[in-house]
Amino acid sequence: QRRKSTIFEEAKKEKFVSSREAHYGSQSTRYDEKGRALGKDGKPQNPEERAAAEKEERDAIENGSEGGGDMVKECSQCGYTIAIAAGRESKFFGPGFKCPNCGADKDQFSTPEIP
């Protein structure tokens, strides 16, 4: 039976990595929502992907959809405002959506003017 101190010393030599990390290496690489590997600056490592990401960012700013891609809609009847995450429109703002405050139909919602 091995002693705890022996096991501790062996683990210390391997810098306390799990067997998975020892076999595959640690995962220090982060990825964005599109699966692109990110560098330490938070931008894609691949030059082509970096250029594409920068273009997407510029387009988002020009189209007024910066800030994570959320969509904001406001009820013209009562002023109720809903923020819908990008990609979740069909679940939270689907065809049968009604204003939870006044019951207005989906077509009564519009994107509010931001001063």
Phi, psi and omega in degrees: 000129182281148180274154180302319182296325178293316179297317179299314181296322178294317179294322179298320179298326181268014177061032174057042177266149177287168179296326177296314179295322179296322182281312186259344186092159181280154180263095178260352180279131175259157181231150176272183184294345178259008177082013180276133178293132182255146175274185180296337179277359179084006180249155181306141181286319182291126182304321179293318179292325178297315179297318179296319180295320178295322177294318178300319180295315178297316179299320180297320179293316180296325181272359179073023181246026178289167177094038173093357176082011178291149178249132179247131178232145181232136179286127180286344181276314186235351179088003178302135182242137178232135175253124184244126179294144179303134180088354182246011183302317184294330181281316187259349181219045183288183184301325182268014183297137174231148178299124180290345182270314185236352178086008180295149178291165181303324182291352177273000179262141177218167178283123183289152175285132178254119183292000000 
